[in-house]
Structures are given as C-alpha cells and as structure tokens.
Amino acid sequence: MSGTESSDHGGSTDDPFQEGGTSLLRQPKAVWATAGASVVAFMGIGLVDPILPSIARGLSATDSQVSLLFTSYFLITAVAMLLTGFVSSRIGGRKTLLAGLALVVVFAGLSGSSDSVGELVGFRAGWGLGNALFVSTALAVIVGAAAGGSAAAILLYESALGLGMACGPLLGAVLGDMKWRYPFFGTAALMAVGFLAITAFLKEQPGPARRTALLDPVRALGHGGLASVAVSAFFYNYAFFTVLAFTPFVLDMSPYRSGGVFFGWGVLLAVFSVVLAPRLQRRFGSLTVLGGSLLLLAADLLVLGYGDHTTAVVCTVLSGAFIGLNNTVFTELALGVSPAPRPVASAGYNFVRWFAAAAAPFLAPKVAEWAGSAVPFAIAALAAVAGAGIVAVRRRALTTGAAEPEPAHAAQDEVSAFAN
C-alpha cells in the first residue's frame, strides 16, 4: 500500500509533545523565532474575518468589494507559488524569510492607513506576496534548525499554523472593536518583532543542491496523480473560502462575537489537523478520510446556508473540523503522489488550488446579491462534492504514485498552502 493510503503523518509516538525522546518544547531560539513569526503570518488570514462588516461601513463599500481583500491576497499568493522556490533557491532561506516579513510589515501598515477600498485591496495584494515568500520557506527553515528530528519540527510548525488560524480572528475582534484599522497596524508591529527576532537568532542554512526554475511547478502538474490532487483541492478550497470570507456577512455579528465564532472554528481546525487526522488516516486510510470529510463538509455547508442563525453559527464552527482533516490529507497526497521534488510538487499544487481561494470571496457575495445568501453555500457544497468525486474517480492514480513521503516533508504543502 502506498504512503498516500496509510500515513502516520510523520510521527511514531502518541504523545504530541515528545518526538524521538526529545521534548517538542526544547528548541533553539532560531526555531522559536521562526515559529513565532509563522503564528503571526497565519493569523493574517483570519484577521479580517470579524471586521469585514466594519470595513465595509468604514469605507462605504459593498460586501463584494470588501471580499476582494481575500481575492487580491490569494490571487497574488497563487502566482507567487511559481516565484518562491525560484527566489529561495538563489538567495537562501533566511533572506527569503526576511524579505517576506519586510513586505508584510510595509503592506500591513499601509492597509491600516487606506482611505478607500481600492487602496486596501491593493495593499492586501502586496501583503499576500510577502506572506507567500515567508510561509513557503518557514517549514524548511524550522526543519533544518529544530532539535528532535524532522517530525518534531513538522508538529511544531503545524501547531503554529493552528494557533495562528485560531488566534487571528481574536486579534481582529479585540483590535477591530476599537477601530477597523487597528488589526492591520497590530499585525505590522508583530511581524516587525518577528523580523528582528529572525535577524538576531537565525543563521543562513545550506542552499539546495539544485536551483528551482520558474516553470518547474507547472511541469510537475503533468503527472496525473498530482494534477488530480490539485484539481480536487481547487474545488475544496472554493468551499473552504466561502466559509472564511462570506460567512461573516451572513452571521452579521459584532467583531467580538464573530471573533469568538471563528476562534472556535480555528481551534477545531487545529485539533483535527494536528491530533485527529493522523489517527484517522492510520485507521481508515487517507483517501477514505478525505472523501468522507469532503462529503461531511458539503452537508455542513448546506445546513449552514439554509438553517437559522444559531444553526449557521454551529455549522461555521463545526466546519473547522472537516477543514482541518482535509488540509492535512491533501498535504500528504500532494507531496507523495508524484516523483517531483516535494517543494516543486507543493508549488504546482498550490498554484492551482489558490485560484479557488481568490475566486470564492468575490463570487459568493455576487451570487448572494442575485439569488440570496443560501445559494453561495449550496454552490460551495457542490464544489466539495466535486472534490470528493475526483478523489473517488482518480483513486488509482492517487494510490500508485511515488514511494511513501519521508516524514521530514510531510507538511511541506501546508507551508506554502496558507500563505494562510
């Protein structure tokens, strides 16, 4: 059986804080500096969720105009997937991290000073480029510097991802309740601290044996298995970002209450991604878990769209569980199904799927204007079903790829995926 059907997600122990006899918490300062900056980078994804309605009111913008904050961010992220490996293989991981952080500091600060929704959307695009450069390099740096082996480094990185996704809405709520501009300034300040910490504690690491060409990720998609994973993830991401970008308008809650809802969503995402997904994969197999989770997400979205307000809140939180499972399994499939180098496979896969993350935030409000707020969730549910259908139809291609991926790379896709 291939590694895509039975994966241990890079760990051999049931204790998430012990790996190979070494405590996850005993890490060099360079690792903590990079992991801390990663938390803030992932916070930036959900940061604007609780304040989307406030931004719309503050800038006299429509829901669909404000949703372009996600569209510009992820459109640039998708294109940047072709650039990150090209850049980091030439200037090194440390310089790539610092360049990404510097761009985030600049553009997050400019976002907070925007006087129009057009300016804000443009500055979020620059923010997306910086985040792509940083996040696509962070895991490789953590793996290279961590104590206790690569599995411990991956767990630390995924924990940072989950913590950032959970805490981003809280930061947005606390600061945004005072003024919608403050979350952007807060992110810029935190990233500036991360920049200083990495400058002080992280030394440059050895470069790759081979430089990555710009079109290598596109060429990697010629492999049928990797292309199938990418297309399935494209439909899944449409569903994912319908929840993330459109639900705040449907809930129509205060920043604090909306932040609380998405904090619960982020906690479930983190727990199911880091703790439960590996166990379910070992028991049922990766493809079974993925197909079932996509169908459950589709059912959850239908109930969210057509239920009452309380039901919508519950289903929003619950969707975090299915999204956490899907993120982890898609990660391992994308990296293990083809013989392409893992960073190249990851870049090609993300190049495809992040276009859906750019499309959903724009299309969902537009569809709601034409057909009502429930219809975007029905479309998102159909997208999740389409993703599950591709997994079922292309099952053979997804289980006859390359040999089982080494644990050191099991979460590389999550690195560039959430340029969350």
C-alpha positions as CSV (number, residue, x, y, z in Angstrom):
1,M,0.0,0.0,0.0
2,S,1.3,3.4,-0.9
3,G,2.1,6.2,1.5
4,T,-1.0,8.1,0.4
5,E,-3.2,5.3,1.7
6,S,-1.6,4.9,5.1
7,S,0.3,7.7,6.6
8,D,1.4,8.3,10.1
9,H,1.8,12.0,9.4
10,G,5.5,11.9,10.3
11,G,5.3,10.7,13.9
12,S,5.7,7.5,15.8
13,T,4.5,8.4,19.2
14,D,1.1,9.2,20.6
15,D,2.5,12.0,22.8
16,P,2.3,15.2,20.7
17,F,4.9,16.9,22.9
18,Q,7.5,14.1,22.7
19,E,9.2,13.0,19.5
20,G,12.1,10.6,19.5
21,G,12.6,11.1,23.2
22,T,13.1,14.8,22.7
23,S,10.6,17.4,24.1
24,L,9.0,19.5,21.4
25,L,9.5,22.5,23.7
26,R,13.3,22.2,23.8
27,Q,14.2,24.0,20.6
28,P,16.9,26.6,19.6
29,K,16.0,30.2,19.6
30,A,16.1,30.3,15.8
31,V,13.3,27.8,15.7
32,W,11.1,29.7,18.2
33,A,11.7,32.9,16.3
34,T,10.6,31.4,13.0
35,A,7.7,29.5,14.6
36,G,6.5,32.7,16.4
37,A,6.6,34.7,13.1
38,S,4.7,31.8,11.5
39,V,1.9,32.1,14.0
40,V,1.5,35.8,13.1
41,A,1.7,35.0,9.4
42,F,-1.2,32.6,9.7
43,M,-3.1,35.0,12.0
44,G,-3.2,37.4,9.0
45,I,-5.5,35.0,7.1
46,G,-8.4,35.1,9.5
47,L,-7.6,38.5,10.9
48,V,-10.1,40.4,8.8
49,D,-13.0,38.0,9.3
50,P,-14.6,39.7,12.3
51,I,-14.1,43.2,10.9
52,L,-15.3,42.7,7.3
53,P,-18.7,44.4,8.0
54,S,-16.9,47.2,9.9
55,I,-14.5,47.7,7.0
56,A,-17.5,47.9,4.6
57,R,-19.1,50.5,6.8
58,G,-15.9,52.5,7.4
59,L,-15.0,52.7,3.7
60,S,-18.6,52.9,2.4
61,A,-18.1,49.7,0.4
62,T,-20.3,46.8,-0.6
63,D,-19.8,43.2,0.7
64,S,-18.4,42.0,-2.6
65,Q,-16.0,44.9,-2.7
66,V,-14.7,44.2,0.8
67,S,-14.4,40.5,-0.1
68,L,-11.8,41.5,-2.6
69,L,-9.4,41.7,0.3
70,F,-9.2,37.9,0.1
71,T,-9.3,37.8,-3.7
72,S,-6.3,40.1,-4.2
73,Y,-4.4,38.4,-1.3
74,F,-4.8,34.8,-2.7
75,L,-4.5,35.7,-6.4
76,I,-1.1,37.1,-5.7
77,T,-0.3,34.1,-3.5
78,A,-1.2,31.7,-6.3
79,V,1.1,33.4,-8.8
80,A,3.8,33.7,-6.1
81,M,3.9,29.9,-5.9
82,L,5.9,30.0,-9.1
83,L,8.4,32.5,-7.6
84,T,9.1,31.3,-4.0
85,G,11.2,28.3,-4.9
86,F,13.0,30.3,-7.6
87,V,13.9,33.0,-5.1
88,S,14.8,30.9,-2.1
89,S,17.0,28.5,-4.1
90,R,19.0,31.6,-5.2
91,I,19.2,33.9,-2.2
92,G,18.8,31.4,0.7
93,G,16.0,30.7,3.2
94,R,17.0,33.3,5.7
95,K,17.0,36.2,3.2
96,T,13.7,34.9,1.7
97,L,12.1,34.9,5.2
98,L,13.3,38.4,5.9
99,A,12.2,39.7,2.5
100,G,8.7,38.2,3.1
101,L,8.4,39.7,6.6
102,A,9.6,43.1,5.4
103,L,6.9,43.1,2.7
104,V,4.2,42.1,5.3
105,V,5.3,44.9,7.7
106,V,5.1,47.5,5.0
107,F,1.8,46.4,3.3
108,A,0.0,45.6,6.6
109,G,0.8,49.1,7.8
110,L,-0.3,50.6,4.5
111,S,-3.5,48.6,4.7
112,G,-4.4,50.2,8.0
113,S,-3.9,53.7,6.5
114,S,-6.1,53.1,3.5
115,D,-8.7,55.7,2.6
116,S,-10.6,53.6,0.0
117,V,-11.5,50.0,-0.5
118,G,-9.4,50.1,-3.7
119,E,-6.3,51.1,-1.8
120,L,-6.9,48.4,0.8
121,V,-7.4,45.7,-1.8
122,G,-4.1,46.7,-3.5
123,F,-2.2,46.7,-0.3
124,R,-3.6,43.3,0.7
125,A,-2.1,42.0,-2.6
126,G,1.3,43.2,-1.6
127,W,0.7,41.6,1.8
128,G,-0.1,38.3,0.0
129,L,3.3,38.4,-1.8
130,G,5.2,38.9,1.4
131,N,3.3,36.1,3.2
132,A,3.9,33.7,0.3
133,L,7.6,34.3,0.4
134,F,7.7,33.8,4.2
135,V,5.3,30.9,4.6
136,S,6.7,28.9,1.7
137,T,10.1,28.9,3.3
138,A,9.3,28.7,7.0
139,L,8.9,24.9,7.3
140,A,12.2,24.2,5.6
141,V,14.0,26.6,7.9
142,I,12.3,25.0,11.0
143,V,13.2,21.5,9.9
144,G,16.8,22.5,9.3
145,A,17.2,24.2,12.7
146,A,15.0,22.1,15.0
147,A,16.1,19.7,17.7
148,G,14.5,16.2,18.0
149,G,14.2,15.4,14.3
150,S,12.1,16.5,11.4
151,A,8.8,15.0,12.8
152,A,9.1,17.3,15.9
153,A,9.7,20.3,13.6
154,I,6.7,19.4,11.5
155,L,4.5,19.1,14.6
156,L,5.8,22.5,15.9
157,Y,5.0,24.1,12.5
158,E,1.5,22.7,12.3
159,S,0.9,23.8,15.9
160,A,1.9,27.3,14.8
161,L,-0.4,27.1,11.9
162,G,-3.4,26.0,14.1
163,L,-2.6,28.6,16.7
164,G,-2.4,31.4,14.1
165,M,-5.6,30.4,12.4
166,A,-7.4,30.3,15.8
167,C,-6.0,33.5,17.2
168,G,-6.2,35.6,14.1
169,P,-10.0,36.2,14.5
170,L,-9.5,37.0,18.2
171,L,-6.8,39.6,17.4
172,G,-9.1,41.1,14.7
173,A,-12.0,41.2,17.1
174,V,-10.2,42.8,20.0
175,L,-8.4,45.5,18.0
176,G,-11.1,45.9,15.4
177,D,-13.8,46.6,18.0
178,M,-11.9,49.8,18.7
179,K,-11.3,50.7,15.1
180,W,-11.1,48.6,11.9
181,R,-7.7,49.9,11.1
182,Y,-6.0,48.7,14.3
183,P,-5.7,44.9,13.4
184,F,-3.6,45.9,10.4
185,F,-1.3,48.0,12.5
186,G,-1.1,45.3,15.1
187,T,-0.1,42.7,12.6
188,A,2.6,45.1,11.2
189,A,4.0,45.6,14.7
190,L,4.1,41.8,15.5
191,M,5.7,41.0,12.2
192,A,8.3,43.7,12.8
193,V,9.2,41.9,16.1
194,G,9.4,38.6,14.1
195,F,11.8,40.3,11.6
196,L,14.1,41.4,14.4
197,A,14.0,38.0,16.1
198,I,14.9,36.1,13.0
199,T,17.6,38.7,12.2
200,A,19.1,38.1,15.6
201,F,18.7,34.3,16.0
202,L,18.6,32.6,12.6
203,K,21.8,31.9,10.7
204,E,21.8,31.2,7.0
205,Q,21.4,27.5,6.2
206,P,23.0,25.5,3.4
207,G,21.4,26.1,0.0
208,P,19.7,23.4,-2.2
209,A,21.7,21.2,-4.5
210,R,19.7,22.4,-7.5
211,R,18.1,25.7,-8.2
212,T,14.4,25.7,-9.0
213,A,13.3,27.1,-12.4
214,L,10.2,29.3,-12.7
215,L,8.2,26.7,-14.7
216,D,9.2,23.6,-12.7
217,P,5.9,23.6,-10.7
218,V,3.9,23.8,-13.9
219,R,5.8,21.0,-15.4
220,A,5.2,18.9,-12.3
221,L,1.5,19.1,-12.9
222,G,1.9,16.9,-16.0
223,H,1.8,14.0,-13.5
224,G,-1.7,12.6,-13.5
225,G,-1.8,12.0,-9.7
226,L,-0.5,15.4,-8.8
227,A,-2.9,17.1,-11.2
228,S,-5.8,15.1,-9.7
229,V,-4.9,16.2,-6.2
230,A,-4.6,19.8,-7.3
231,V,-8.0,19.9,-9.1
232,S,-9.7,18.2,-6.2
233,A,-8.1,20.7,-3.8
234,F,-9.3,23.6,-6.1
235,F,-12.9,22.6,-5.6
236,Y,-12.3,22.1,-1.8
237,N,-10.7,25.5,-1.5
238,Y,-13.7,27.1,-3.1
239,A,-15.8,25.6,-0.3
240,F,-13.2,26.5,2.4
241,F,-13.0,30.1,1.5
242,T,-16.7,30.5,1.0
243,V,-16.9,29.8,4.8
244,L,-13.9,32.0,5.6
245,A,-14.8,35.1,3.5
246,F,-18.6,35.1,3.1
247,T,-19.9,33.7,6.5
248,P,-19.0,36.9,8.4
249,F,-21.6,38.8,6.3
250,V,-24.2,36.1,6.9
251,L,-23.7,36.0,10.7
252,D,-23.7,39.8,10.9
253,M,-22.3,39.9,14.4
254,S,-20.2,42.3,16.4
255,P,-16.4,41.9,16.0
256,Y,-16.2,40.2,19.4
257,R,-18.9,37.7,18.7
258,S,-17.7,37.0,15.2
259,G,-14.2,36.6,16.5
260,G,-15.4,34.1,19.1
261,V,-17.1,32.0,16.4
262,F,-14.0,31.9,14.3
263,F,-11.8,31.2,17.3
264,G,-13.9,28.1,17.9
265,W,-13.6,27.3,14.2
266,G,-9.8,27.7,14.4
267,V,-9.5,25.5,17.5
268,L,-11.3,22.6,15.8
269,L,-9.2,23.1,12.6
270,A,-6.0,22.9,14.7
271,V,-7.1,19.8,16.8
272,F,-8.4,17.8,13.8
273,S,-5.4,18.7,11.6
274,V,-2.6,18.0,14.2
275,V,-4.1,15.4,16.5
276,L,-7.0,13.5,14.9
277,A,-6.2,13.4,11.2
278,P,-3.1,11.2,11.6
279,R,-5.0,8.7,13.8
280,L,-8.0,8.6,11.4
281,Q,-5.6,8.1,8.5
282,R,-3.9,5.2,10.2
283,R,-7.2,3.5,10.9
284,F,-9.2,4.1,7.7
285,G,-6.6,5.3,5.0
286,S,-6.0,8.7,3.6
287,L,-8.4,8.6,0.7
288,T,-11.3,7.3,2.7
289,V,-10.8,10.0,5.3
290,L,-10.5,12.7,2.6
291,G,-13.6,11.6,0.7
292,G,-15.7,11.2,3.8
293,S,-14.6,14.6,5.2
294,L,-15.3,16.4,1.9
295,L,-18.9,15.0,1.9
296,L,-19.4,15.9,5.5
297,L,-18.2,19.4,4.8
298,A,-20.7,19.6,1.9
299,A,-23.6,18.5,4.2
300,D,-22.4,21.0,6.8
301,L,-22.5,23.9,4.3
302,L,-26.0,23.0,3.1
303,V,-27.3,23.2,6.7
304,L,-25.3,26.4,7.3
305,G,-26.9,28.1,4.3
306,Y,-30.5,27.0,4.8
307,G,-30.6,26.9,8.7
308,D,-31.4,29.7,11.1
309,H,-28.9,32.0,12.7
310,T,-28.0,29.7,15.6
311,T,-27.6,26.8,13.2
312,A,-25.3,28.9,11.0
313,V,-23.1,29.7,14.0
314,V,-22.8,26.0,15.0
315,C,-22.1,24.9,11.4
316,T,-19.5,27.5,10.9
317,V,-17.6,26.3,14.0
318,L,-18.1,22.6,13.0
319,S,-16.7,23.2,9.5
320,G,-13.3,23.8,11.1
321,A,-13.1,20.1,11.9
322,F,-13.6,19.0,8.3
323,I,-11.3,21.7,7.0
324,G,-8.6,20.6,9.4
325,L,-8.9,17.0,8.2
326,N,-8.9,18.0,4.6
327,N,-5.8,20.3,4.9
328,T,-3.7,17.5,6.4
329,V,-4.7,14.8,4.0
330,F,-4.4,17.0,0.9
331,T,-0.9,18.0,2.2
332,E,0.4,14.4,2.2
333,L,-1.2,13.4,-1.0
334,A,0.2,16.3,-2.9
335,L,3.7,15.6,-1.7
336,G,3.7,11.8,-2.0
337,V,1.8,11.1,-5.2
338,S,4.4,12.2,-7.8
339,P,8.2,11.8,-8.2
340,A,8.7,15.6,-8.4
341,P,10.8,17.1,-5.7
342,R,8.5,18.0,-2.8
343,P,8.9,21.8,-2.9
344,V,8.2,21.7,-6.6
345,A,5.2,19.5,-6.2
346,S,3.9,21.7,-3.4
347,A,4.3,24.8,-5.5
348,G,2.5,23.4,-8.5
349,Y,-0.3,22.1,-6.4
350,N,-0.8,25.4,-4.6
351,F,-0.6,27.3,-7.8
352,V,-3.8,25.6,-8.9
353,R,-5.7,25.5,-5.7
354,W,-5.2,29.1,-4.6
355,F,-7.0,30.4,-7.6
356,A,-10.2,29.0,-6.0
357,A,-9.3,30.8,-2.8
358,A,-9.2,34.0,-4.8
359,A,-12.4,33.3,-6.7
360,A,-14.7,32.3,-3.8
361,P,-14.6,35.5,-1.8
362,F,-15.5,37.5,-4.9
363,L,-18.2,35.2,-6.3
364,A,-20.0,34.3,-3.1
365,P,-21.3,37.9,-2.3
366,K,-22.1,38.4,-6.0
367,V,-24.2,35.2,-6.1
368,A,-25.9,36.3,-2.8
369,E,-26.9,39.6,-4.4
370,W,-28.6,37.8,-7.3
371,A,-30.0,34.7,-5.6
372,G,-30.0,35.1,-1.8
373,S,-27.5,34.2,0.9
374,A,-28.2,30.5,1.0
375,V,-27.2,29.8,-2.7
376,P,-23.4,30.5,-2.3
377,F,-23.3,27.8,0.4
378,A,-25.2,25.4,-1.9
379,I,-22.6,26.1,-4.6
380,A,-19.8,25.6,-2.1
381,A,-21.3,22.3,-1.1
382,L,-21.4,21.2,-4.7
383,A,-17.8,22.1,-5.0
384,A,-16.9,19.9,-2.0
385,V,-18.8,17.1,-3.6
386,A,-16.9,17.6,-6.8
387,G,-13.7,17.4,-4.9
388,A,-14.8,14.1,-3.3
389,G,-15.9,12.8,-6.7
390,I,-12.4,13.4,-8.2
391,V,-10.8,11.5,-5.3
392,A,-13.2,8.6,-5.9
393,V,-12.7,8.5,-9.7
394,R,-9.0,9.1,-9.6
395,R,-8.4,6.7,-6.7
396,R,-6.0,4.5,-8.7
397,A,-3.8,7.5,-9.8
398,L,-3.7,8.7,-6.2
399,T,-2.5,5.4,-4.8
400,T,0.1,4.4,-7.4
401,G,2.4,7.4,-7.2
402,A,5.8,7.8,-5.7
403,A,7.0,5.9,-2.6
404,E,5.8,7.0,0.8
405,P,7.0,10.5,1.6
406,E,9.6,11.0,4.3
407,P,8.3,12.5,7.5
408,A,10.6,15.4,7.0
409,H,8.4,16.7,4.2
410,A,5.0,15.5,5.3
411,A,3.7,19.1,6.0
412,Q,5.6,21.0,3.3
413,D,2.4,21.7,1.4
414,E,0.9,23.4,4.5
415,V,3.9,25.7,4.4
416,S,3.0,27.3,1.2
417,A,-0.6,26.5,1.3
418,F,-1.7,29.1,3.9
419,A,0.4,31.9,2.5
420,N,-2.7,31.0,5.2
